[in-house]
Amino acid sequence: MANCMITHYQLSDSRIWSIADARFVSSAPEDAVLGPCPDEQGESSLEGLIGCLHFYGYELGELKTDEEFAAEAREKRNALIAETDYMAMPDYPLDDEKKGAVFAYRQALRDVPEQAGFPRQIDWPVKP
């Protein structure tokens, strides 16, 4: 029996969304199963696509808003800072050079939202 699971959504304007890639693609593979993503008016629109992706729990990929990208980036940044909290304690046994590297890393993480490409393009600092 053939697999009938939808692999791609096609919008009324002919754009094709790949569920696996979480982005628009130039064409669907020959074996792709195209599905509709109707909005409230019954059209396969961008609004309908976002609704379908949310409903099925699929990744929004490039359809995320800047606010959603920023929230995810800040969450990641906060987690990375938290991973080094113990190293910033005054009684943690690190020499001055290593402690300086940890503090520089933590500051670079705090500065992530100031990067030119934020929130869609982030150059994450490397943990020392």
C-alpha beads as a LAMMPS data file, in Angstrom:
LAMMPS data file: protein, C-alpha beads

128 atoms
127 bonds

1 atom types
1 bond types

-500.0 500.0 xlo xhi
-500.0 500.0 ylo yhi
-500.0 500.0 zlo zhi

Masses

1 110.0

Atoms # bond

1 1 1 0.000 0.000 0.000
2 1 1 1.367 3.428 -0.919
3 1 1 2.232 5.987 1.738
4 1 1 -0.488 8.654 1.728
5 1 1 1.093 10.920 4.325
6 1 1 1.317 14.494 3.081
7 1 1 4.930 15.517 2.462
8 1 1 4.369 18.939 0.896
9 1 1 1.715 21.656 0.826
10 1 1 0.967 23.623 -2.314
11 1 1 -0.432 27.132 -2.051
12 1 1 -2.868 28.691 -4.510
13 1 1 -0.004 30.835 -5.845
14 1 1 1.867 27.579 -6.767
15 1 1 4.504 27.846 -4.043
16 1 1 5.392 24.483 -2.509
17 1 1 6.232 24.021 1.177
18 1 1 8.365 21.036 2.192
19 1 1 7.385 19.730 5.609
20 1 1 10.723 17.933 6.051
21 1 1 12.814 20.978 5.088
22 1 1 10.533 23.533 6.814
23 1 1 10.880 25.903 3.864
24 1 1 9.551 26.670 0.414
25 1 1 11.137 24.581 -2.349
26 1 1 11.298 25.150 -6.091
27 1 1 9.598 21.825 -6.831
28 1 1 8.337 18.717 -5.096
29 1 1 9.845 15.288 -5.721
30 1 1 7.962 13.008 -8.095
31 1 1 6.764 10.814 -5.211
32 1 1 5.628 13.771 -3.067
33 1 1 2.125 13.784 -1.644
34 1 1 0.794 17.340 -1.974
35 1 1 -1.833 18.472 0.444
36 1 1 -4.072 21.513 0.610
37 1 1 -3.823 24.028 3.429
38 1 1 -7.113 25.902 3.266
39 1 1 -7.672 29.142 5.137
40 1 1 -11.085 30.326 6.351
41 1 1 -12.077 31.200 2.764
42 1 1 -11.081 27.755 1.467
43 1 1 -7.999 29.027 -0.382
44 1 1 -4.598 27.349 0.051
45 1 1 -2.951 30.481 1.413
46 1 1 0.014 31.323 3.574
47 1 1 -2.383 31.818 6.484
48 1 1 -3.821 28.345 5.847
49 1 1 -0.325 26.857 5.650
50 1 1 0.674 28.355 9.005
51 1 1 -2.575 27.047 10.495
52 1 1 -1.901 23.529 9.160
53 1 1 1.680 23.530 10.415
54 1 1 0.574 24.666 13.869
55 1 1 -2.261 22.124 13.941
56 1 1 0.001 19.179 13.103
57 1 1 2.911 20.415 15.209
58 1 1 5.275 20.854 12.263
59 1 1 8.273 23.177 12.332
60 1 1 7.481 26.649 10.981
61 1 1 11.024 27.147 9.742
62 1 1 11.375 30.315 7.715
63 1 1 7.727 31.222 8.389
64 1 1 8.479 32.120 11.994
65 1 1 8.188 35.766 12.861
66 1 1 11.203 37.764 14.016
67 1 1 9.639 37.780 17.481
68 1 1 9.505 33.968 17.508
69 1 1 13.113 33.708 16.301
70 1 1 14.187 36.258 18.926
71 1 1 12.374 34.433 21.742
72 1 1 14.035 31.129 20.763
73 1 1 17.444 32.802 20.517
74 1 1 17.079 34.434 23.928
75 1 1 15.990 31.121 25.437
76 1 1 19.082 29.418 23.992
77 1 1 21.301 32.291 25.088
78 1 1 19.937 32.179 28.644
79 1 1 20.503 28.417 28.809
80 1 1 24.097 28.806 27.591
81 1 1 24.758 31.498 30.206
82 1 1 23.214 29.293 32.901
83 1 1 25.561 26.454 31.913
84 1 1 28.499 28.614 33.003
85 1 1 26.993 30.152 36.149
86 1 1 29.061 27.952 38.421
87 1 1 32.267 29.104 36.703
88 1 1 31.434 32.727 37.494
89 1 1 31.245 32.106 41.233
90 1 1 34.062 33.848 43.113
91 1 1 35.096 30.630 44.873
92 1 1 35.226 28.485 41.708
93 1 1 38.815 27.338 41.119
94 1 1 39.765 28.948 37.803
95 1 1 42.928 30.878 37.097
96 1 1 42.555 34.499 35.980
97 1 1 43.046 33.691 32.290
98 1 1 40.335 31.024 32.223
99 1 1 37.987 33.128 34.353
100 1 1 38.506 36.026 31.908
101 1 1 37.628 33.740 28.995
102 1 1 34.442 32.608 30.775
103 1 1 33.408 36.205 31.496
104 1 1 34.137 37.216 27.880
105 1 1 32.019 34.296 26.639
106 1 1 29.154 35.236 28.937
107 1 1 29.328 38.852 27.762
108 1 1 29.364 37.746 24.119
109 1 1 26.201 35.735 24.829
110 1 1 24.559 38.785 26.406
111 1 1 25.513 40.780 23.284
112 1 1 23.899 38.307 20.858
113 1 1 20.742 40.459 20.426
114 1 1 22.974 43.343 19.299
115 1 1 24.352 41.398 16.314
116 1 1 23.465 42.787 12.876
117 1 1 21.627 39.631 11.700
118 1 1 19.697 39.023 14.925
119 1 1 17.366 37.183 15.259
120 1 1 17.576 35.211 11.987
121 1 1 21.362 35.001 11.618
122 1 1 23.352 34.548 14.804
123 1 1 27.060 34.014 15.228
124 1 1 27.054 32.059 18.495
125 1 1 30.191 32.493 20.600
126 1 1 32.264 29.389 21.284
127 1 1 32.338 28.165 24.867
128 1 1 35.869 28.330 26.298

Bonds

1 1 1 2
2 1 2 3
3 1 3 4
4 1 4 5
5 1 5 6
6 1 6 7
7 1 7 8
8 1 8 9
9 1 9 10
10 1 10 11
11 1 11 12
12 1 12 13
13 1 13 14
14 1 14 15
15 1 15 16
16 1 16 17
17 1 17 18
18 1 18 19
19 1 19 20
20 1 20 21
21 1 21 22
22 1 22 23
23 1 23 24
24 1 24 25
25 1 25 26
26 1 26 27
27 1 27 28
28 1 28 29
29 1 29 30
30 1 30 31
31 1 31 32
32 1 32 33
33 1 33 34
34 1 34 35
35 1 35 36
36 1 36 37
37 1 37 38
38 1 38 39
39 1 39 40
40 1 40 41
41 1 41 42
42 1 42 43
43 1 43 44
44 1 44 45
45 1 45 46
46 1 46 47
47 1 47 48
48 1 48 49
49 1 49 50
50 1 50 51
51 1 51 52
52 1 52 53
53 1 53 54
54 1 54 55
55 1 55 56
56 1 56 57
57 1 57 58
58 1 58 59
59 1 59 60
60 1 60 61
61 1 61 62
62 1 62 63
63 1 63 64
64 1 64 65
65 1 65 66
66 1 66 67
67 1 67 68
68 1 68 69
69 1 69 70
70 1 70 71
71 1 71 72
72 1 72 73
73 1 73 74
74 1 74 75
75 1 75 76
76 1 76 77
77 1 77 78
78 1 78 79
79 1 79 80
80 1 80 81
81 1 81 82
82 1 82 83
83 1 83 84
84 1 84 85
85 1 85 86
86 1 86 87
87 1 87 88
88 1 88 89
89 1 89 90
90 1 90 91
91 1 91 92
92 1 92 93
93 1 93 94
94 1 94 95
95 1 95 96
96 1 96 97
97 1 97 98
98 1 98 99
99 1 99 100
100 1 100 101
101 1 101 102
102 1 102 103
103 1 103 104
104 1 104 105
105 1 105 106
106 1 106 107
107 1 107 108
108 1 108 109
109 1 109 110
110 1 110 111
111 1 111 112
112 1 112 113
113 1 113 114
114 1 114 115
115 1 115 116
116 1 116 117
117 1 117 118
118 1 118 119
119 1 119 120
120 1 120 121
121 1 121 122
122 1 122 123
123 1 123 124
124 1 124 125
125 1 125 126
126 1 126 127
127 1 127 128
